[in-house]
């Protein structure tokens, strides 16, 4: 049973683990599929990333939203990455794991454990899960395209 502060969403992507990984860790392109989000990263222009890479994601409309600041803390290409959310408002752990289901089919498991008051988590969790499910569905379509 998931705790209130844990968020889990999975999607099956019709592509190889290597193709999914390449698209997933192209941090700056995440805004193309993550709803209402613009992303910046310290990864170099070739997309090289790894432990210590800093990622900032602003989610919102116009100037109204929230800035999520993250740093890569675990890097195991092409199947696992973990980030530390260390921003002012969002703190916790984020992970994604890729599991090959076949040579051209991959399961993408997204997990977040957010440190926030229970009342706030109870209010925002349904919206976050809906938004992430939609975003991962869009991601799967983007990789396939």
C-alpha positions as CSV (number, residue, x, y, z in Angstrom):
1,X,0.0,0.0,0.0
2,X,1.4,3.4,-1.1
3,X,1.9,6.1,1.5
4,X,0.3,9.5,1.0
5,X,3.6,11.0,0.1
6,X,4.5,8.4,-2.5
7,X,3.5,8.7,-6.1
8,X,3.8,5.8,-8.6
9,X,2.9,5.8,-12.3
10,X,3.9,3.3,-15.0
11,X,3.6,3.3,-18.8
12,X,4.6,0.8,-21.5
13,X,6.6,2.4,-24.3
14,X,6.8,0.8,-27.7
15,X,10.5,1.2,-28.0
16,X,13.8,-0.3,-26.8
17,X,15.2,0.5,-23.4
18,X,18.1,2.4,-25.0
19,X,15.7,4.5,-27.1
20,X,13.5,5.3,-24.1
21,X,16.5,6.1,-21.9
22,X,17.9,8.5,-24.6
23,X,14.7,10.4,-24.8
24,X,14.1,10.4,-21.0
25,X,17.5,11.9,-20.0
26,X,17.3,14.6,-22.7
27,X,16.3,16.8,-19.8
28,X,15.7,19.9,-21.9
29,X,13.2,18.2,-24.1
30,X,11.0,17.1,-21.1
31,X,8.9,20.2,-21.5
32,X,7.7,18.7,-24.8
33,X,5.8,15.9,-23.0
34,X,5.6,16.9,-19.3
35,X,2.4,18.9,-18.9
36,X,2.8,22.7,-18.3
37,X,6.5,22.3,-17.7
38,X,9.7,24.0,-18.9
39,X,13.0,22.3,-18.0
40,X,16.6,23.6,-17.8
41,X,19.7,21.4,-17.1
42,X,23.4,21.6,-16.4
43,X,23.9,18.7,-18.8
44,X,26.2,19.7,-21.6
45,X,25.0,20.4,-25.2
46,X,25.7,16.8,-26.2
47,X,23.2,15.7,-23.5
48,X,25.9,14.1,-21.3
49,X,24.5,13.7,-17.8
50,X,25.2,11.8,-14.7
51,X,25.6,12.1,-11.0
52,X,25.7,15.8,-10.1
53,X,23.6,17.0,-13.0
54,X,21.3,19.8,-11.9
55,X,17.8,20.0,-13.4
56,X,15.3,22.8,-12.8
57,X,11.7,22.4,-13.9
58,X,9.1,25.2,-13.7
59,X,5.5,23.8,-13.8
60,X,2.7,26.3,-14.1
61,X,1.0,28.8,-16.4
62,X,2.7,32.1,-17.1
63,X,4.4,33.3,-13.9
64,X,2.2,31.3,-11.7
65,X,3.6,27.9,-10.8
66,X,6.3,26.2,-8.9
67,X,10.1,25.6,-9.5
68,X,11.3,22.1,-8.8
69,X,15.1,22.0,-8.3
70,X,16.8,18.5,-8.6
71,X,20.2,17.0,-8.7
72,X,21.0,13.5,-10.1
73,X,22.2,11.3,-7.2
74,X,22.1,7.9,-8.9
75,X,22.9,7.2,-12.5
76,X,22.7,3.6,-13.9
77,X,22.2,3.9,-17.7
78,X,20.1,2.7,-19.4
79,X,17.7,1.6,-16.7
80,X,17.8,3.7,-13.5
81,X,18.1,7.3,-12.4
82,X,17.4,9.0,-9.0
83,X,17.2,12.7,-8.2
84,X,17.1,14.6,-5.0
85,X,14.5,17.3,-5.0
86,X,16.1,20.1,-2.9
87,X,14.1,23.2,-3.7
88,X,12.3,25.6,-1.4
89,X,8.9,24.0,-1.9
90,X,9.5,20.5,-3.3
91,X,11.8,18.2,-1.3
92,X,12.2,14.5,-1.6
93,X,13.3,11.7,-3.9
94,X,12.4,11.0,-7.5
95,X,13.2,7.9,-9.5
96,X,12.7,6.4,-12.8
97,X,13.3,2.8,-13.8
98,X,13.2,1.2,-17.2
99,X,12.4,-2.5,-17.6
100,X,12.7,-4.3,-21.0
101,X,9.6,-6.3,-21.7
102,X,10.8,-7.3,-25.1
103,X,13.4,-5.9,-27.5
104,X,11.0,-3.2,-28.6
105,X,8.8,-2.7,-25.5
106,X,9.8,-1.0,-22.3
107,X,8.0,-0.4,-19.0
108,X,8.8,3.1,-17.6
109,X,8.2,3.2,-13.8
110,X,8.0,6.8,-12.3
111,X,8.2,7.2,-8.5
112,X,8.3,10.2,-6.3
113,X,8.5,10.5,-2.5
114,X,7.7,14.1,-1.5
115,X,8.2,15.6,1.9
116,X,5.2,17.8,2.6
117,X,2.5,18.2,5.1
118,X,-0.2,15.4,4.9
119,X,-3.0,17.9,4.4
120,X,-1.3,19.3,1.4
121,X,-0.4,15.9,-0.1
122,X,-4.1,14.9,0.3
123,X,-5.2,17.9,-1.7
124,X,-2.6,17.7,-4.5
125,X,-2.0,14.0,-5.0
126,X,-5.0,13.3,-7.3
127,X,-4.1,16.2,-9.6
128,X,-0.4,15.2,-9.7
129,X,-1.2,11.6,-10.5
130,X,-3.6,12.6,-13.3
131,X,-1.1,15.0,-14.8
132,X,1.8,12.5,-14.6
133,X,-0.3,9.7,-16.1
134,X,-1.1,12.0,-19.0
135,X,2.5,13.2,-19.4
136,X,3.9,9.6,-19.4
137,X,1.2,8.6,-22.0
138,X,2.4,11.6,-24.1
139,X,6.0,10.6,-23.5
140,X,5.3,7.1,-24.8
141,X,3.7,8.5,-27.9
142,X,6.7,10.9,-28.4
143,X,9.3,8.1,-28.2
144,X,7.3,5.9,-30.6
145,X,6.9,8.8,-33.2
